[in-house]
Amino acid sequence: MQLEIAVQDVPGAQLAAAHGAARIELCCALQLGGLTPSQGLLQSVRSAEPALPIHALIRPRPGDYVYDEAAVALMVAEIKAMRDGGATGVVIGALTAADTIDYQSVQTLVAAADGLHITFHRAVDHLSLSDAVAAVPHLADLGVCRILSSGGAASAGTGLEQLQAMHEASAGALSIMAGGGVKISDFAAFYDAGLRDVHLSAKRTLNTRPPGHLTGAALAEDHSYFATDAALVEQAGQAARALH
């Protein structure tokens, strides 16, 4: 089983590499669901772990996945910056206002990637179950290599039947990667269903609120942030290796 860890800093990338992750999804702002990382972050991770494949998330803002021309143009620029900075893949997605895949925008983004590995992210989980299955071969035809999905469920473990249907629809043309609320205890079921890729952020919440009196402005701030959990990454790495 190939393990992908979503990380937002150098320590997270180092943990992923140390425990056998096949690749990382690099992003920032995990608390917003992940946004496009900066070029500085990409360069720092590339310098720290030069052998680790880096797939950069391309998501210019939080919220829905419906993008106008300006947003698509920004995503094209972000893809080119990530490619030039040494990313080995990009993670993309775009939908119409009707929650169907915006194939025209996807085609534009794939072209901008110019041969980089393409993952279509969990925007696919906004589709109806039948539409998501039907979309699999169409995305493969556009050059998508992998689809990240929870099977439309709140957690991938409960979306297993849908993930298996998507895997069968792929007919080997692309990989279906389980992700979203993944538990390490789910790995074996994913593997038995034919999936060979699993994604998790393996994160914990840290709270840096200082002790003592705080100003009103400081009280209004959120002092928490996500960080990669070393123990979870280690456990995930062990579980993934056991399924090879």
N, C-alpha and C positions, 0 to 999 in steps of 0.2 A: 504494500500500500504506500503510495506517495503522499507525503505530508506537506501541506502548505500552511504557513503561519502568517497571519496578518500582523505586521509590526509598524511602528511609527517612529522608531529611533534606532540608533546604533546598538545599544544593549539588547534590544529585542532581536535584531538581526544576528547578533553574536550568539544568543541563546538558540535561535533556530538552527544556525550552522553547527553548533556544538552537539546538538541532539539529533542530527541527521535529517533535517527538513530538506525536501527536494528543491524547494524554492520558497521565497517569501512574496507576499503581496505587500508592497510598500505604500503607505498612505500617511496622511496626517489626520488629526481630529477624529480619532476613533469614536469619541463620544457623540459625534454627529453622524455616525455611520461610515466615516472615512471620506476624505477628500484628497485631491491631487497633492502629492508631496512636492516640496520645493526642490529646485535643482541642487541646492546646498545639501539637503538631506540625502538625496540620491548619491551625490559625490562622496559624502561622508560614509555612507553604508558601503559603497563600492570600494572605497579605500580600506575600510575595516575588514571586509569579507570579499576579496576580489574573485573568489571562485564560486560564490553563492549566486545562483540565478535570481534576478530581481524582476518581478512583474509589478509595474507601477499602476496604481489605480488612477484612472482618468475620470474625475467627477468634480466639476468646477464649483458646485454649491450643494448644500443640503436640500432636502425636499424631494419633489418628484423627479422623474427622469424624462420629462418633456422639455426639449430644448429648442430654442429659436435659432435663427441663422447665426446670430452673434455668439451664442453659447457654443454652437457646433464649431465655429471658426476658432474660438478659444480652445476647445478641446483638441482640434487639429494642431494648434501651436503647442499645446502641452505635450501631445504625443511626440512631436518632433523634438522638443526639448528633452524629453525622457529618453528617446532613442539616441540622441546625440550625447547624452550624459552617461550612456552605458547600460540602460535598462535592457533586459533580454526579452521582455514582454510587456504588454499593457492590458489592463482590465477595463472594459468599456461596456456601455449599454445605453440605449435610447429607446423611448416609447412615444407613441402618439397619445393624444389626449383621450383616446378611447381605450387606453391600456392594451394596445397591440404593439408589436415591435416596429419601430421606425426604421425600416430596412434601408431607406435612402441615406439616412444619417449614419447608420452602421456601415454601409458601404464606403462612405466618405472617410470615416474613422479608420477602417481597415486599410484603405489606400494610403492614408497618412502614415500608418505604422510601417509600411514599406518592408514587409517580411518579418517583423517581430511576431512573436507568439501572441495570439489573441485569445483572451478569455472574455466571454460575455457574462456579466455579473448578475446579481440577484434581482435585477429588474425583471428577469424572466418570471419571477414568482408573483408578479402582478397579473400575469395572464391567467385565463381559465386553464384548468388542467388539460383539457383537450387541445387548446390553442398552444400551450407550452410544448406538448408532445409534437404537434404538427410543425412547430417552428424549428425543431432540432435540425432536420435535413436542410432547411433553407439557410440557417446560420452556417452550417458546414459548407454549403455552396459559396457563401460569401467569404470564406477564409477563416472563420472562427474555429479555433482548435479545442476549446474547452468551454463548458457552460457550468457556472457555479450556481447551485440551486439547493433549496431546502425541500424541493418537491411541492412548493406552494404552501407548506405547513409552517407553523410557528417554529418548529424545530425539525431538522432533517431526519431525525430518528422516526418521527411520526409521519414524515412524508416519503417513507421508503418505497411504498408501492408506486408512487408517481415517479420517483427517481429511477426505479427499475424500468418503467415504461419509457422514459426518456432515453435511458441507456439502450434499450432495444431499438428505439426509433433511430438512434445514431448509426446503427449498422457498422460500427467501427470507424466512422468518418470523423468523429470527434469524441472527446472524453466528457463524461458527466461527473462533476466533482461535488460531493456532498458538503454543504456548508450552511451554517445558520443554526445556532443553538445545539451544536454538536457536542455529544458526550463521548468520552473515550470508550465507554462501554458499547457504543454504537458501531465501532469500527468493524467488528467481525460481521455484523449483519450487512453493512455496506459491501464488504468484500464478497460475501456469499451471494449478493444480488448482482455481482458483476462489476461493481464500481472499483476503480483502482486509484482514486484520488480523493482526499479529504482535506477540508479547510477549516481552520479555527483560529480565533484570535488569542486564545489562551491568556486572557487578561485578568488582572485584578485591579481593584480600585484603591488608589492612594488618596489620603486627605492631608493636605499640607497646612491646614488652618493653624496659624500661630497661636500660642497660649496668651492669656492676658487680655487686656482691653483692646478692642478693635474700633476703628473709626466706623462711621456709618457706611462709608464707601466700601471699606474692607468687609464689613458684615454682609453687604449685598452681593459680594463676589462668590462664585463657586470655587472652592479651594481644592476640589477633587480632580483627579485625572486618572486615566487608564495607563497601566504599565504591563509589560509582558511578565507572566508568572513563570518563574524558572521551574518550579515543581511540575506544573501542568505541561510545559513543553517537554520536559524530560519523560513524563508518563506517556504523552502522545507519541513521542519518538520511539519509545520502547514498544508500544502497541502497534504502531505502523510497521516497524521492522519485523515483528512477529508474524505478520501476514504476507511476507514476501514468499 
